[in-house]
Amino acid sequence: MTITVKYFASLREEFGRAQDEISGATVKTVADVWKEVANGQPLKPNVLMAVNLEYVDANHIVNQGDEVAFFPPVTGG
């Protein structure tokens, strides 16, 4: 099985793609997912993360079939 990884807003532009599919066998946490897809870029402290539509932190455990999303913080006014 795989893990679906989605990127939103400026992260989508930065990565040049909207999503990836990665092997769930190679990752354990959201931080591991980032390492797998970010080509060595460190996880920025202001990036928001969600697993299956719920906000999580970088240490959250991921499972086969999960959807992991990364997006910049939302601002408004």
N, C-alpha and C positions, 0 to 999 in steps of 0.2 A: 504494500500500500504506500501511498504518498501523502505528503503534507502540501497543501496549497498555500502559497505565500503571495499576498497581495500588497501592492504599493499604491499610495494615494498622494494626490497633490504634487508638491515639489519633489517628493521622493520618486514618484513615477517618472518625472522628467529627469531626475538625476540618474536613475537606473536605466532609463530608456526602454522601459517595459512596464506593463501593468501587473503582471503576475508571473510566478514560477511554480513548478512542481518539483519537489525534492523528495528524496528517499527518507522515510521516517526512521530508517535503521541507522542513519548517520548523525542524528541529532537527539538531544535529550531535553534541552530547554529553549526558550525563545531566544536567548543570547546565542545559542549554538546555531539556530536557524539564521540569525543575522550574519554570523561568521560564514556560513555556507553560501549565502547569496550576495554578500557585500564586497567581495573581492578584496578583502583585507582592510576595508574601511572600518574604523572603530564605531561602535554604536554611540550615536550622539545622545547626550543626556536629556535632550528635550524631545526625542522621538517617542511618540505614543505607540503602544503595542496592544493588540487584542488577540485573543484566541477564541474562536467560535463566537464572535460578537461581544465578548466581555473583556473589559480592560484588565490587563495583567502587568506584572513587572517582568524584567528580563530573566528572572530565575524560575518563572513558571514552567512546569513540566509540559511537554507536548507529546501527543500520541498520534499514532497512525490515523490518517483520515481527518486530522484537525485542519482548520483554516487559520492561518496566522496573518495578521495585517499590521503593517507599519505605516504611520502617517505623522506628519508634523503637527505640532499643537495648533489648535483652532483658536483664532483670534477674532474679535469682532468689536463693534463699537456703535 
